[in-house]
């Protein structure tokens, strides 16, 4: 998967033509020159899938990164300080977590012309609650540990304790949440493009599938037009999921094992 994603981001610099260039006959099946065939305009599907992958993955990274950052910071603060701060942040989480992300994106996309990256920002702003909850639980436990209490009694600042003694133990949990959020937000972006509510100015995998259906590719039997983006979506999503499950099974933040990161 890493090689495929690297090729997606390097595609504009290594391929000789762009995703909108007409390079062959329309609806040409895959051959030695055009490995994934062409669409109804004669545009090469390989470069379009690669460019679409770059945009789809970028949206997932943006949404997952923002959600993980917000969730980690607020979860650490809530669990470490407790008291009134914890109560207020917990009520905020209860409210925000009740907002369904995908239906909200559908409504906003239907009424506003949102860019692909604006959708990623909305995903991150709304989808941080699950990460905040699991980080809060971990921080709440860690804040009562003797070594944390000892450092606090010695006069260390809250910021130092959070960064030096709490953060290294919650990073593995945040990594797992980031991986699964990346998969979910990538599929959300693809889903919006497929139903015609994505960014029409930006090529992504969902938009390619939507274009294939609306142009009659299914009725004309152009299987390669669908196989290319669907294969890319399935392979990427399964690869991300397997990475997430592997990290989830291996990490044990309380054991001081391989996933405990120490900040100096």
Number of C-alpha atoms within 10 A of each C-alpha: 13 9 7 15 15 12 18 21 18 14 21 15 10 9 11 8 15 16 20 14 12 16 15 16 15 15 20 20 16 16 10 7 9 17 15 23 25 27 25 18 15 17 24 29 25 20 24 25 25 27 23 26 27 22 23 28 24 19 28 29 21 22 29 29 24 22 29 31 17 20 27 28 16 23 29 29 22 25 26 24 14 17 10 10 13 20 13 13 20 20 11 12 20 13 11 16 15 10 12 11 18 15 10 14 20 19 11 15 19 13 9 10 13 17 15 23 19 15 25 27 20 18 28 27 19 20 25 28 26 18 25 29 22 20 31 27 16 21 26 21 13 21 21 12 10 10 12 18 13 12 15 15 10 9 8 12 11 14 11 12 17 18 15 16 20 23 21 18 24 25 18 22 22 21 19 21 25 24 23 19 28 27 21 19 27 27 22 24 29 29 20 21 25 20 13 19 24 27 21 14 9 15 23 28 30 28 27 23 24 19 19 19 15 10 13 12 19 14 9 9 11 19 14 21 26 20 13 21 25 17 12 17 20 11 14 20 18 13 14 18 18 13 13 20 13 12 17 16 9 12 18 16 18 12 10 13 11 11 20 18 17 13 9 5
